[in-house]
């Protein structure tokens, strides 16, 4: 997942302030990139750590439990996708 997408999700979907998004991203990045995979495994970092960090971020932003955080949809499918792009450009 691209870091730009994570920041856009934090700002627009989770409705964080810029400062909250920066702080959350710093914590998320530290958690994700703190442990590398072993040399014989595919990739450098574990996807499970990304998932854990995202769930924790969603829990804090939306004030929900872990089960609810795991079921939150990151795309707002009730609005057309072009609305999201226009919102981002404004």
N, CA, C and O atoms as a printed pandas DataFrame, in Angstrom:
     atom_number atom_name residue_name chain_id  residue_number  x_coord  y_coord  z_coord
0              1         N          UNK        A               1    0.850   -1.174    0.000
1              2        CA          UNK        A               1    0.000    0.000    0.000
2              3         C          UNK        A               1    0.891    1.232    0.000
3              4         O          UNK        A               1    1.853    1.311    0.764
4              5         N          UNK        A               2    0.577    2.165   -0.835
5              6        CA          UNK        A               2    1.345    3.387   -1.006
6              7         C          UNK        A               2    1.122    4.315    0.200
7              8         O          UNK        A               2    0.003    4.430    0.700
8              9         N          UNK        A               3    2.184    4.968    0.658
9             10        CA          UNK        A               3    2.047    5.857    1.815
10            11         C          UNK        A               3    1.113    7.025    1.517
11            12         O          UNK        A               3    0.426    7.505    2.418
12            13         N          UNK        A               4    1.076    7.492    0.266
13            14        CA          UNK        A               4    0.150    8.568   -0.088
14            15         C          UNK        A               4   -1.289    8.145    0.131
15            16         O          UNK        A               4   -2.108    8.933    0.606
16            17         N          UNK        A               5   -1.601    6.904   -0.213
17            18        CA          UNK        A               5   -2.968    6.409   -0.018
18            19         C          UNK        A               5   -3.313    6.329    1.458
19            20         O          UNK        A               5   -4.430    6.661    1.857
20            21         N          UNK        A               6   -2.365    5.891    2.267
21            22        CA          UNK        A               6   -2.611    5.822    3.707
22            23         C          UNK        A               6   -2.922    7.202    4.269
23            24         O          UNK        A               6   -3.838    7.355    5.076
24            25         N          UNK        A               7   -2.174    8.193    3.850
25            26        CA          UNK        A               7   -2.392    9.548    4.343
26            27         C          UNK        A               7   -3.746   10.079    3.893
27            28         O          UNK        A               7   -4.448   10.720    4.675
28            29         N          UNK        A               8   -4.121    9.823    2.642
29            30        CA          UNK        A               8   -5.427   10.262    2.144
30            31         C          UNK        A               8   -6.543    9.585    2.924
31            32         O          UNK        A               8   -7.533   10.231    3.268
32            33         N          UNK        A               9   -6.401    8.299    3.209
33            34        CA          UNK        A               9   -7.403    7.580    4.010
34            35         C          UNK        A               9   -7.506    8.192    5.399
35            36         O          UNK        A               9   -8.607    8.400    5.909
36            37         N          UNK        A              10   -6.359    8.482    6.014
37            38        CA          UNK        A              10   -6.376    9.076    7.350
38            39         C          UNK        A              10   -7.083   10.431    7.345
39            40         O          UNK        A              10   -7.883   10.723    8.233
40            41         N          UNK        A              11   -6.785   11.244    6.350
41            42        CA          UNK        A              11   -7.355   12.588    6.311
42            43         C          UNK        A              11   -8.829   12.611    5.936
43            44         O          UNK        A              11   -9.624   13.311    6.564
44            45         N          UNK        A              12   -9.193   11.845    4.911
45            46        CA          UNK        A              12  -10.545   11.970    4.373
46            47         C          UNK        A              12  -11.514   10.902    4.860
47            48         O          UNK        A              12  -12.661   11.211    5.183
48            49         N          UNK        A              13  -11.077    9.671    4.917
49            50        CA          UNK        A              13  -12.000    8.617    5.350
50            51         C          UNK        A              13  -12.103    8.553    6.869
51            52         O          UNK        A              13  -13.197    8.394    7.410
52            53         N          UNK        A              14  -10.967    8.675    7.562
53            54        CA          UNK        A              14  -10.992    8.638    9.024
54            55         C          UNK        A              14  -11.164   10.030    9.620
55            56         O          UNK        A              14  -11.299   10.179   10.834
56            57         N          UNK        A              15  -11.159   11.052    8.757
57            58        CA          UNK        A              15  -11.388   12.444    9.127
58            59         C          UNK        A              15  -10.462   12.923   10.244
59            60         O          UNK        A              15  -10.894   13.592   11.182
60            61         N          UNK        A              16   -9.186   12.570   10.127
61            62        CA          UNK        A              16   -8.185   13.044   11.082
62            63         C          UNK        A              16   -7.750   14.449   10.689
63            64         O          UNK        A              16   -7.834   14.841    9.525
64            65         N          UNK        A              17   -7.290   15.187   11.669
65            66        CA          UNK        A              17   -6.667   16.474   11.357
66            67         C          UNK        A              17   -5.284   16.177   10.758
67            68         O          UNK        A              17   -4.815   15.040   10.801
68            69         N          UNK        A              18   -4.654   17.183   10.215
69            70        CA          UNK        A              18   -3.326   16.988    9.631
70            71         C          UNK        A              18   -2.342   16.539   10.702
71            72         O          UNK        A              18   -1.544   15.631   10.468
72            73         N          UNK        A              19   -2.389   17.158   11.865
73            74        CA          UNK        A              19   -1.480   16.769   12.953
74            75         C          UNK        A              19   -1.733   15.338   13.417
75            76         O          UNK        A              19   -0.789   14.588   13.666
76            77         N          UNK        A              20   -3.010   14.957   13.533
77            78        CA          UNK        A              20   -3.344   13.578   13.916
78            79         C          UNK        A              20   -2.837   12.584   12.880
79            80         O          UNK        A              20   -2.307   11.529   13.230
80            81         N          UNK        A              21   -3.002   12.923   11.604
81            82        CA          UNK        A              21   -2.542   12.034   10.537
82            83         C          UNK        A              21   -1.028   11.881   10.557
83            84         O          UNK        A              21   -0.515   10.776   10.380
84            85         N          UNK        A              22   -0.311   12.972   10.771
85            86        CA          UNK        A              22    1.153   12.907   10.844
86            87         C          UNK        A              22    1.588   12.041   12.010
87            88         O          UNK        A              22    2.450   11.176   11.857
88            89         N          UNK        A              23    0.995   12.268   13.176
89            90        CA          UNK        A              23    1.346   11.480   14.363
90            91         C          UNK        A              23    1.012   10.004   14.164
91            92         O          UNK        A              23    1.818    9.131   14.487
92            93         N          UNK        A              24   -0.174    9.728   13.635
93            94        CA          UNK        A              24   -0.589    8.342   13.406
94            95         C          UNK        A              24    0.299    7.659   12.382
95            96         O          UNK        A              24    0.647    6.489   12.540
96            97         N          UNK        A              25    0.668    8.383   11.331
97            98        CA          UNK        A              25    1.531    7.805   10.299
98            99         C          UNK        A              25    2.912    7.482   10.861
99           100         O          UNK        A              25    3.495    6.453   10.519
100          101         N          UNK        A              26    3.438    8.352   11.720
101          102        CA          UNK        A              26    4.746    8.103   12.333
102          103         C          UNK        A              26    4.710    6.843   13.196
103          104         O          UNK        A              26    5.631    6.027   13.144
104          105         N          UNK        A              27    3.661    6.686   13.979
105          106        CA          UNK        A              27    3.507    5.493   14.820
106          107         C          UNK        A              27    3.334    4.253   13.954
107          108         O          UNK        A              27    3.946    3.216   14.208
108          109         N          UNK        A              28    2.495    4.370   12.927
109          110        CA          UNK        A              28    2.235    3.264   12.009
110          111         C          UNK        A              28    3.531    2.827   11.314
111          112         O          UNK        A              28    3.835    1.635   11.256
112          113         N          UNK        A              29    4.281    3.782   10.794
113          114        CA          UNK        A              29    5.528    3.461   10.086
114          115         C          UNK        A              29    6.542    2.814   11.021
115          116         O          UNK        A              29    7.225    1.865   10.637
116          117         N          UNK        A              30    6.641    3.319   12.234
117          118        CA          UNK        A              30    7.578    2.736   13.207
118          119         C          UNK        A              30    7.212    1.285   13.495
119          120         O          UNK        A              30    8.090    0.427   13.585
120          121         N          UNK        A              31    5.924    1.010   13.638
121          122        CA          UNK        A              31    5.466   -0.358   13.927
122          123         C          UNK        A              31    5.719   -1.286   12.737
123          124         O          UNK        A              31    6.199   -2.407   12.904
124          125         N          UNK        A              32    5.394   -0.811   11.548
125          126        CA          UNK        A              32    5.515   -1.650   10.354
126          127         C          UNK        A              32    6.970   -1.965   10.032
127          128         O          UNK        A              32    7.314   -3.112    9.747
128          129         N          UNK        A              33    7.815   -0.956   10.076
129          130        CA          UNK        A              33    9.184   -1.101    9.605
130          131         C          UNK        A              33   10.185   -1.459   10.694
131          132         O          UNK        A              33   11.390   -1.457   10.439
132          133         N          UNK        A              34    9.721   -1.766   11.900
133          134        CA          UNK        A              34   10.646   -2.075   12.990
134          135         C          UNK        A              34   11.229   -3.487   12.899
135          136         O          UNK        A              34   12.318   -3.739   13.414
136          137         N          UNK        A              35   10.528   -4.392   12.263
137          138        CA          UNK        A              35   11.028   -5.769   12.140
138          139         C          UNK        A              35   11.064   -6.168   10.675
139          140         O          UNK        A              35   10.081   -6.014    9.950
140          141         N          UNK        A              36   12.197   -6.677   10.255
141          142        CA          UNK        A              36   12.340   -7.171    8.877
142          143         C          UNK        A              36   12.114   -8.677    8.859
143          144         O          UNK        A              36   12.294   -9.372    9.859
144          145         N          UNK        A              37   11.712   -9.154    7.683
145          146        CA          UNK        A              37   11.569  -10.600    7.497
146          147         C          UNK        A              37   12.955  -11.235    7.408
147          148         O          UNK        A              37   13.957  -10.547    7.208
148          149         N          UNK        A              38   12.993  -12.522    7.555
149          150        CA          UNK        A              38   14.249  -13.248    7.377
150          151         C          UNK        A              38   14.651  -13.217    5.911
151          152         O          UNK        A              38   13.797  -13.051    5.040
152          153         N          UNK        A              39   15.909  -13.372    5.633
153          154        CA          UNK        A              39   16.424  -13.210    4.275
154          155         C          UNK        A              39   15.814  -14.164    3.256
155          156         O          UNK        A              39   15.797  -13.853    2.065
156          157         N          UNK        A              40   15.314  -15.315    3.691
157          158        CA          UNK        A              40   14.768  -16.284    2.743
158          159         C          UNK        A              40   13.260  -16.111    2.515
159          160         O          UNK        A              40   12.674  -16.846    1.720
160          161         N          UNK        A              41   12.640  -15.175    3.184
161          162        CA          UNK        A              41   11.213  -14.916    3.001
162          163         C          UNK        A              41   11.012  -13.842    1.932
163          164         O          UNK        A              41   11.888  -13.006    1.710
164          165         N          UNK        A              42    9.859  -13.870    1.275
165          166        CA          UNK        A              42    9.545  -12.866    0.260
166          167         C          UNK        A              42    9.275  -11.519    0.907
167          168         O          UNK        A              42    8.638  -11.444    1.958
168          169         N          UNK        A              43    9.758  -10.459    0.280
169          170        CA          UNK        A              43    9.530   -9.112    0.788
170          171         C          UNK        A              43   10.453   -8.790    1.944
171          172         O          UNK        A              43   11.188   -9.647    2.435
172          173         N          UNK        A              44   10.400   -7.539    2.369
173          174        CA          UNK        A              44   11.263   -7.109    3.462
174          175         C          UNK        A              44   10.527   -6.999    4.792
175          176         O          UNK        A              44   11.117   -7.194    5.855
176          177         N          UNK        A              45    9.230   -6.686    4.725
177          178        CA          UNK        A              45    8.478   -6.451    5.951
178          179         C          UNK        A              45    7.215   -7.302    5.964
179          180         O          UNK        A              45    6.715   -7.715    4.917
180          181         N          UNK        A              46    6.709   -7.557    7.164
181          182        CA          UNK        A              46    5.551   -8.434    7.318
182          183         C          UNK        A              46    4.239   -7.681    7.091
183          184         O          UNK        A              46    4.020   -6.607    7.652
184          185         N          UNK        A              47    3.382   -8.257    6.270
185          186        CA          UNK        A              47    2.068   -7.671    6.007
186          187         C          UNK        A              47    1.212   -7.693    7.272
187          188         O          UNK        A              47    0.364   -6.821    7.461
188          189         N          UNK        A              48    1.425   -8.677    8.134
189          190        CA          UNK        A              48    0.636   -8.764    9.365
190          191         C          UNK        A              48    0.892   -7.559   10.271
191          192         O          UNK        A              48   -0.007   -7.132   10.996
192          193         N          UNK        A              49    2.094   -7.013   10.237
193          194        CA          UNK        A              49    2.387   -5.825   11.042
194          195         C          UNK        A              49    1.674   -4.596   10.474
195          196         O          UNK        A              49    1.233   -3.727   11.226
196          197         N          UNK        A              50    1.564   -4.528    9.158
197          198        CA          UNK        A              50    0.796   -3.451    8.524
198          199         C          UNK        A              50   -0.668   -3.555    8.934
199          200         O          UNK        A              50   -1.296   -2.560    9.296
200          201         N          UNK        A              51   -1.203   -4.769    8.872
201          202        CA          UNK        A              51   -2.603   -4.980    9.247
202          203         C          UNK        A              51   -2.844   -4.579   10.700
203          204         O          UNK        A              51   -3.813   -3.882   11.002
204          205         N          UNK        A              52   -1.962   -5.018   11.598
205          206        CA          UNK        A              52   -2.096   -4.666   13.018
206          207         C          UNK        A              52   -2.080   -3.157   13.213
207          208         O          UNK        A              52   -2.894   -2.609   13.957
208          209         N          UNK        A              53   -1.151   -2.491   12.543
209          210        CA          UNK        A              53   -1.028   -1.040   12.687
210          211         C          UNK        A              53   -2.252   -0.320   12.137
211          212         O          UNK        A              53   -2.718    0.652   12.732
212          213         N          UNK        A              54   -2.776   -0.787   11.012
213          214        CA          UNK        A              54   -3.974   -0.164   10.436
214          215         C          UNK        A              54   -5.187   -0.347   11.341
215          216         O          UNK        A              54   -5.964    0.587   11.536
216          217         N          UNK        A              55   -5.349   -1.538   11.891
217          218        CA          UNK        A              55   -6.482   -1.793   12.788
218          219         C          UNK        A              55   -6.392   -0.883   14.014
219          220         O          UNK        A              55   -7.397   -0.311   14.437
220          221         N          UNK        A              56   -5.199   -0.747   14.581
221          222        CA          UNK        A              56   -5.011    0.118   15.742
222          223         C          UNK        A              56   -5.322    1.578   15.393
223          224         O          UNK        A              56   -5.964    2.284   16.172
224          225         N          UNK        A              57   -4.869    2.019   14.233
225          226        CA          UNK        A              57   -5.130    3.390   13.782
226          227         C          UNK        A              57   -6.623    3.633   13.612
227          228         O          UNK        A              57   -7.137    4.673   14.025
228          229         N          UNK        A              58   -7.318    2.678   13.007
229          230        CA          UNK        A              58   -8.766    2.800   12.810
230          231         C          UNK        A              58   -9.491    2.810   14.151
231          232         O          UNK        A              58  -10.424    3.588   14.354
232          233         N          UNK        A              59   -9.059    1.946   15.062
233          234        CA          UNK        A              59   -9.670    1.903   16.396
234          235         C          UNK        A              59   -9.581    3.265   17.076
235          236         O          UNK        A              59  -10.569    3.766   17.612
236          237         N          UNK        A              60   -8.400    3.856   17.050
237          238        CA          UNK        A              60   -8.203    5.150   17.712
238          239         C          UNK        A              60   -8.981    6.260   17.023
239          240         O          UNK        A              60   -9.594    7.096   17.687
240          241         N          UNK        A              61   -8.960    6.272   15.691
241          242        CA          UNK        A              61   -9.616    7.358   14.943
242          243         C          UNK        A              61  -11.133    7.313   15.075
243          244         O          UNK        A              61  -11.775    8.353   15.224
244          245         N          UNK        A              62  -11.704    6.123   15.022
245          246        CA          UNK        A              62  -13.158    5.992   15.037
246          247         C          UNK        A              62  -13.717    5.601   16.398
247          248         O          UNK        A              62  -14.932    5.530   16.580
248          249         N          UNK        A              63  -12.818    5.347   17.360
249          250        CA          UNK        A              63  -13.218    4.950   18.711
250          251         C          UNK        A              63  -14.126    3.724   18.682
251          252         O          UNK        A              63  -15.233    3.737   19.220
252          253         N          UNK        A              64  -13.628    2.657   18.037
253          254        CA          UNK        A              64  -14.370    1.401   17.931
254          255         C          UNK        A              64  -13.498    0.252   18.424
255          256         O          UNK        A              64  -12.290    0.410   18.603
256          257         N          UNK        A              65  -14.120   -0.907   18.642
257          258        CA          UNK        A              65  -13.353   -2.072   19.086
258          259         C          UNK        A              65  -12.646   -2.725   17.891
259          260         O          UNK        A              65  -12.840   -2.318   16.745
260          261         N          UNK        A              66  -11.835   -3.729   18.171
261          262        CA          UNK        A              66  -11.030   -4.372   17.127
262          263         C          UNK        A              66  -11.892   -5.041   16.063
263          264         O          UNK        A              66  -11.593   -4.948   14.872
264          265         N          UNK        A              67  -12.953   -5.709   16.483
265          266        CA          UNK        A              67  -13.831   -6.393   15.524
266          267         C          UNK        A              67  -14.437   -5.390   14.548
267          268         O          UNK        A              67  -14.452   -5.623   13.339
268          269         N          UNK        A              68  -14.929   -4.294   15.066
269          270        CA          UNK        A              68  -15.516   -3.254   14.211
270          271         C          UNK        A              68  -14.446   -2.618   13.319
271          272         O          UNK        A              68  -14.691   -2.347   12.144
272          273         N          UNK        A              69  -13.270   -2.385   13.880
273          274        CA          UNK        A              69  -12.183   -1.772   13.105
274          275         C          UNK        A              69  -11.794   -2.642   11.918
275          276         O          UNK        A              69  -11.464   -2.128   10.850
276          277         N          UNK        A              70  -11.830   -3.947   12.101
277          278        CA          UNK        A              70  -11.480   -4.863   11.005
278          279         C          UNK        A              70  -12.557   -4.910    9.920
279          280         O          UNK        A              70  -12.285   -5.336    8.797
280          281         N          UNK        A              71  -13.759   -4.482   10.243
281          282        CA          UNK        A              71  -14.846   -4.545    9.259
282          283         C          UNK        A              71  -15.117   -3.193    8.581
283          284         O          UNK        A              71  -15.987   -3.102    7.714
284          285         N          UNK        A              72  -14.390   -2.158    8.965
285          286        CA          UNK        A              72  -14.586   -0.833    8.371
286          287         C          UNK        A              72  -14.121   -0.847    6.926
287          288         O          UNK        A              72  -13.025   -1.316    6.617
288          289         N          UNK        A              73  -14.964   -0.330    6.046
289          290        CA          UNK        A              73  -14.608   -0.225    4.625
290          291         C          UNK        A              73  -13.849    1.078    4.423
291          292         O          UNK        A              73  -14.289    2.134    4.876
292          293         N          UNK        A              74  -12.734    1.005    3.757
293          294        CA          UNK        A              74  -11.922    2.196    3.554
294          295         C          UNK        A              74  -12.381    3.020    2.360
295          296         O          UNK        A              74  -12.012    4.187    2.238
296          297         N          UNK        A              75  -13.177    2.431    1.485
297          298        CA          UNK        A              75  -13.736    3.174    0.368
298          299         C          UNK        A              75  -15.179    3.520    0.687
299          300         O          UNK        A              75  -15.937    2.675    1.164
300          301         N          UNK        A              76  -15.551    4.749    0.428
301          302        CA          UNK        A              76  -16.931    5.172    0.622
302          303         C          UNK        A              76  -17.678    4.833   -0.662
303          304         O          UNK        A              76  -17.642    5.593   -1.630
304          305         N          UNK        A              77  -18.344    3.704   -0.663
305          306        CA          UNK        A              77  -18.969    3.221   -1.884
306          307         C          UNK        A              77  -20.330    3.843   -2.147
307          308         O          UNK        A              77  -20.961    3.546   -3.161
308          309         N          UNK        A              78  -20.787    4.695   -1.251
309          310        CA          UNK        A              78  -22.066    5.361   -1.472
310          311         C          UNK        A              78  -21.912    6.574   -2.385
311          312         O          UNK        A              78  -22.879    7.015   -3.006
312          313         N          UNK        A              79  -20.709    7.106   -2.464
313          314        CA          UNK        A              79  -20.448    8.232   -3.364
314          315         C          UNK        A              79  -19.652    7.721   -4.557
315          316         O          UNK        A              79  -18.877    6.774   -4.425
316          317         N          UNK        A              80  -19.832    8.329   -5.700
317          318        CA          UNK        A              80  -19.013    7.950   -6.852
318          319         C          UNK        A              80  -17.545    8.246   -6.570
319          320         O          UNK        A              80  -17.239    9.154   -5.798
320          321         N          UNK        A              81  -16.641    7.501   -7.176
321          322        CA          UNK        A              81  -15.212    7.674   -6.933
322          323         C          UNK        A              81  -14.707    9.045   -7.338
323          324         O          UNK        A              81  -13.767    9.562   -6.734
324          325         N          UNK        A              82  -15.315    9.637   -8.346
325          326        CA          UNK        A              82  -14.834   10.953   -8.768
326          327         C          UNK        A              82  -15.049   11.995   -7.686
327          328         O          UNK        A              82  -14.329   12.993   -7.662
328          329         N          UNK        A              83  -16.016   11.806   -6.780
329          330        CA          UNK        A              83  -16.225   12.740   -5.668
330          331         C          UNK        A              83  -15.021   12.744   -4.755
331          332         O          UNK        A              83  -14.609   13.795   -4.265
332          333         N          UNK        A              84  -14.462   11.588   -4.526
333          334        CA          UNK        A              84  -13.281   11.473   -3.665
334          335         C          UNK        A              84  -12.120   12.220   -4.308
335          336         O          UNK        A              84  -11.383   12.919   -3.614
336          337         N          UNK        A              85  -11.944   12.088   -5.606
337          338        CA          UNK        A              85  -10.851   12.759   -6.305
338          339         C          UNK        A              85  -11.032   14.266   -6.248
339          340         O          UNK        A              85  -10.068   14.992   -6.003
340          341         N          UNK        A              86  -12.238   14.746   -6.468
341          342        CA          UNK        A              86  -12.480   16.180   -6.410
342          343         C          UNK        A              86  -12.220   16.702   -5.011
343          344         O          UNK        A              86  -11.607   17.757   -4.850
344          345         N          UNK        A              87  -12.676   15.980   -3.993
345          346        CA          UNK        A              87  -12.441   16.379   -2.609
346          347         C          UNK        A              87  -10.952   16.465   -2.345
347          348         O          UNK        A              87  -10.498   17.395   -1.678
348          349         N          UNK        A              88  -10.180   15.513   -2.857
349          350        CA          UNK        A              88   -8.749   15.487   -2.639
350          351         C          UNK        A              88   -8.077   16.680   -3.312
351          352         O          UNK        A              88   -7.126   17.241   -2.769
352          353         N          UNK        A              89   -8.554   17.064   -4.469
353          354        CA          UNK        A              89   -7.931   18.162   -5.214
354          355         C          UNK        A              89   -8.258   19.528   -4.613
355          356         O          UNK        A              89   -7.504   20.481   -4.807
356          357         N          UNK        A              90   -9.353   19.633   -3.897
357          358        CA          UNK        A              90   -9.743   20.937   -3.317
358          359         C          UNK        A              90   -8.893   21.325   -2.197
359          360         O          UNK        A              90   -9.093   22.387   -1.609
